[in-house]
Structure formats: structure tokens, C-alpha cells
Amino acid sequence: MTGHLAHILRHPIKSIGYEEIRSAPLTRGRALPFDRVFALSHEGAKFAHPAVEWAKKMNFVRGVAAPALMAVQARTHADGTIELTHPDLWHLRFDPTRPEDQVKLIEWLRPLWPESRPAPRALERLEGQAFTDMKEPYISLLSTASLEALGQAAGVAVSRHRFRGNLWVAGWEPWAERELLGKRLRIGEAVLEVAMPITRCRATCANPETGKEDFETLEWLEKLNGNWHFGLYATVVESGTVTRGDAVEVL
């Protein structure tokens, strides 16, 4: 079972934008660099701002509550500023470390966030801890062949950006990654150990180009495989750089 690394994606702010990168240095026991470094808490959060520890996803602004967020794209600039774009809004370039710019982010997002939900409150950051859905510093692994198989079964093109993954592997047989639990993979200079499957939510039903729900992802996953799993969580056990095109070897 061989493959190669086709895409590397990160999400600087949890649920608010994605960007593709060419390579990334992976560190043992850490998440993908600059992935979910920030998260926007809302007024219903179960903790006071600023956050002092990892918190569950229910405390933050998320795509499952606002499908329009799924159409946000991000670009990180060399000076540390982040540029966000959305098909229905003007672009925003801001410094996430500046309080006045954090206010700009909240204002920019207001048209995308339902008034019936607790209002966005503050941008959170924890040194050395990513705001991933799981407390463990997982990196997500996904298969381009499985994505294509899902689309072929449904008769539609399914964007990889629905799944907010990190490392996309090409060259595997469709759904073969489901047999990798507990296995180790060498990707470029790094070694990762597969921990568990990723259970998906309705955020994946939103089109990342329009921000509108247009595909019943969960129904199709259930129909094809009997559950809502798509992709794998893995931990870095040996540090090293991964680059697009790197071989992916099952050890």
C-alpha cells in the first residue's frame, strides 16, 4: 500500500478559512504548525476569556452552526497577518495578535454568523496547544481516492475542502485507509502513527465555494460504509519535514 502526499492544508483560525501549503516541519507530539492556532469563542462559551486550557469545539464559532463559514479562504503572509476572503464579503487582512484587529475580524464575520446563535466574543490562543476538535495533538490524514469514490457514488464532484483535512494522500485504493488503525506511516522525513477514524458532522454538507449546504455527506458515508467516518487522526512519533510529492509508506 503505497501513495504520495498530494496536498497539505492548514487552518490558522478554527473553522474560519483554509490554505494550502507546500511543506511543513512536523514535530513529535505536536499538531501541524499554524493549524487551529486561533479559535473564535462565542458568548455561550463555558470558559472566561482568555482561554487558559484547551476547550471543546462547542465553545467556538464553527461551520456546523454557520455553513457560510465553510466558504472562507485564508492566506498567511510573511509578516504574520492573515488575509480572509469570502464570495459574499470584501477581503480582510488583519493581525490576529492585535486586539483592535480581532475586533475587525468579529465585525467582518457577523454577516456569516446566525443571529440566533451566541455572538462571537474573542479570539483565543494557547501557547503550544492547537484548538483542534480533539485535545490530543492529532494531524488528520485523508485519501483522495476515497474522496473520488464518494463523489462517483453520489454522481457529483466533492471538494476536499469540505473535510478540513491536513494531509491528503493519493495512490491508495478507495477506503483502504480504514485498515490502517494502529499502523505507522513514513511521510517524507516524518513518521506518524494512526490513532482513530474521524467521525464527521454536518459542516461537511456545505459547499466550500458557496457556503451553502448542497450535499448530504453523512447520508452518503452511511450508505457506502455504514458510518460517518472519513479520514484518520494520527500523531507524529518521529519529527521531520513533509512536502507535497513525498512518498507515503506503511511501516
C-alpha positions in Angstrom: 0.0 0.0 0.0 2.0 3.0 -1.3 1.0 6.5 -2.1 2.3 10.0 -2.1 1.4 13.3 -0.4 -0.8 15.2 -2.7 -1.9 18.2 -0.5 -1.0 19.8 2.8 -3.6 22.1 4.3 -3.8 24.2 7.4 -6.4 26.3 9.1 -4.9 29.2 11.1 -8.2 30.1 12.7 -10.5 27.2 13.7 -13.4 26.9 11.2 -12.5 30.2 9.6 -10.6 29.7 6.4 -8.2 27.1 4.9 -5.0 27.4 3.0 -2.7 25.0 1.1 1.0 25.0 1.7 3.9 23.2 0.0 5.7 21.7 3.0 5.6 21.7 6.8 8.0 20.7 9.6 6.2 18.1 11.8 7.3 17.8 15.5 6.8 14.7 17.6 3.7 15.1 19.7 2.6 18.3 18.1 -0.2 19.3 15.6 0.5 20.7 12.1 2.3 24.1 12.5 -0.1 27.1 12.5 -3.1 24.8 12.2 -6.0 25.9 14.5 -3.6 28.2 16.4 -6.5 30.6 16.9 -10.2 30.0 17.7 -13.0 32.5 18.0 -15.0 31.9 21.2 -18.7 32.9 21.4 -20.8 34.4 24.2 -22.1 30.9 25.2 -18.6 29.6 25.8 -18.1 27.6 29.1 -14.9 29.4 29.9 -13.9 33.0 30.5 -11.7 34.9 28.0 -8.8 34.5 27.6 -8.7 30.7 27.5 -6.2 29.0 29.8 -6.6 25.5 28.5 -8.0 23.5 25.5 -11.8 23.6 25.2 -14.3 21.6 23.3 -15.5 22.7 19.9 -18.9 23.7 21.1 -17.4 26.8 22.7 -16.3 28.3 19.4 -17.6 29.7 16.1 -17.9 26.7 13.8 -19.1 25.8 10.3 -21.7 23.3 11.6 -23.6 26.2 13.1 -22.9 28.6 10.2 -22.4 26.8 6.8 -21.4 30.2 5.2 -18.1 30.0 7.1 -17.1 27.0 5.1 -16.5 29.3 2.1 -13.9 31.4 3.8 -10.4 31.0 2.5 -7.2 32.1 4.3 -3.8 33.2 3.3 -1.0 33.8 5.8 1.5 36.5 5.0 5.2 36.6 5.9 4.5 39.5 8.4 2.1 37.2 10.4 -1.1 38.9 9.1 -3.9 36.7 7.8 -6.0 37.5 4.8 -9.5 36.1 4.6 -11.8 36.1 1.6 -15.4 35.0 1.1 -17.5 35.1 -2.1 -20.1 37.4 -0.4 -17.7 39.7 1.5 -14.8 42.1 0.9 -11.5 40.6 1.9 -10.0 41.2 5.3 -6.3 41.4 6.1 -5.6 41.6 9.9 -3.0 40.9 12.6 -4.6 38.2 14.9 -2.4 39.3 17.8 -3.7 42.9 17.8 -6.9 43.5 19.9 -8.2 46.1 17.5 -7.7 43.8 14.6 -9.5 41.0 16.4 -12.5 43.3 16.7 -12.3 43.8 12.9 -12.4 40.0 12.4 -15.6 39.7 14.6 -17.2 42.5 12.6 -16.2 41.0 9.3 -17.8 37.7 10.3 -21.1 39.0 11.6 -23.0 38.6 8.2 -21.9 34.9 8.2 -23.0 34.0 11.7 -26.7 33.4 12.6 -28.3 35.9 14.9 -30.0 33.0 16.7 -26.6 31.8 17.9 -24.4 33.2 20.8 -22.5 36.1 19.3 -18.7 35.8 18.5 -16.8 37.0 21.6 -13.0 36.9 21.4 -10.1 35.3 19.5 -8.4 32.7 21.7 -4.8 31.4 21.6 -2.9 29.0 23.8 0.9 28.6 23.6 1.8 25.2 22.4 -1.8 23.9 22.1 -3.9 23.9 18.9 -7.7 24.3 19.1 -8.3 21.0 17.2 -11.5 19.1 17.8 -9.7 16.6 19.9 -7.5 17.6 22.8 -4.7 15.3 21.6 -2.4 16.9 19.0 -3.6 14.9 16.1 -2.9 15.5 12.4 -5.6 14.4 10.0 -4.9 12.0 7.1 -7.3 11.6 4.2 -7.4 9.8 0.9 -8.0 11.4 -2.5 -9.2 8.1 -3.8 -11.8 7.8 -1.1 -13.0 11.3 -1.9 -13.3 10.5 -5.6 -15.2 7.3 -4.7 -17.6 9.3 -2.6 -18.2 11.7 -5.4 -18.6 9.0 -8.0 -21.2 7.1 -5.9 -23.2 10.3 -5.5 -22.7 11.5 -9.1 -21.2 14.9 -8.0 -17.8 16.4 -7.6 -16.9 16.6 -3.9 -14.4 19.2 -2.8 -11.7 18.1 -0.4 -12.2 21.4 1.5 -15.4 20.1 2.9 -13.4 18.0 5.3 -10.8 20.5 6.6 -8.1 17.9 6.5 -4.3 18.3 6.9 -2.5 15.7 4.8 -4.2 14.2 1.7 -2.7 11.0 0.3 -3.0 9.9 -3.4 -2.4 6.5 -4.7 -4.2 4.3 -2.2 -7.2 2.2 -3.1 -10.6 3.8 -2.1 -11.3 3.3 1.6 -8.1 1.4 2.1 -7.1 3.8 4.8 -9.8 2.3 7.1 -7.4 -0.7 7.6 -4.6 1.5 8.9 -5.7 1.9 12.6 -2.6 1.4 14.8 -0.2 1.4 11.9 2.7 3.7 11.4 3.4 5.7 8.2 6.5 7.3 6.9 5.8 10.5 5.1 8.9 12.3 3.9 11.1 12.6 6.9 8.4 12.1 9.5 6.7 9.1 11.0 3.0 9.2 12.1 1.0 6.6 14.0 -2.7 6.2 13.1 -4.9 6.6 16.2 -8.5 6.6 15.3 -11.0 7.4 12.5 -12.6 10.8 12.2 -16.3 11.0 12.7 -17.8 13.7 10.5 -20.5 16.3 11.2 -22.9 18.4 9.1 -20.2 21.0 8.4 -19.2 18.8 5.5 -22.6 19.3 3.9 -21.7 22.9 3.0 -20.1 23.7 -0.4 -16.7 25.5 0.3 -17.2 27.6 -2.8 -20.7 29.0 -1.9 -21.1 28.3 1.8 -24.5 26.7 1.3 -25.5 23.2 2.1 -25.9 21.2 -1.1 -24.7 17.6 -0.4 -25.8 15.1 2.2 -22.3 13.9 3.0 -23.3 12.0 6.1 -26.0 10.1 4.4 -23.6 9.0 1.6 -20.9 8.0 4.0 -23.5 5.9 5.9 -24.8 4.4 2.7 -21.3 3.4 1.5 -19.6 2.3 4.7 -22.2 2.1 7.4 -20.8 5.0 9.5 -19.8 8.7 9.3 -16.1 8.1 9.2 -13.9 9.9 6.7 -10.2 10.2 7.3 -7.9 9.3 10.2 -6.4 11.0 13.2 -2.6 10.4 13.6 0.1 11.5 15.9 3.7 12.4 15.0 6.1 9.9 16.5 9.2 11.0 14.6 9.8 14.6 13.7 10.6 15.6 10.1 9.6 17.8 7.2 6.8 16.7 4.9 6.5 18.1 1.4 4.0 17.7 -1.4 5.0 14.7 -3.6 6.7 12.8 -0.7 6.2 9.1 -0.7 3.8 7.7 1.9 4.9 4.3 3.2 3.2 1.9 5.5 5.8 0.6 8.0 
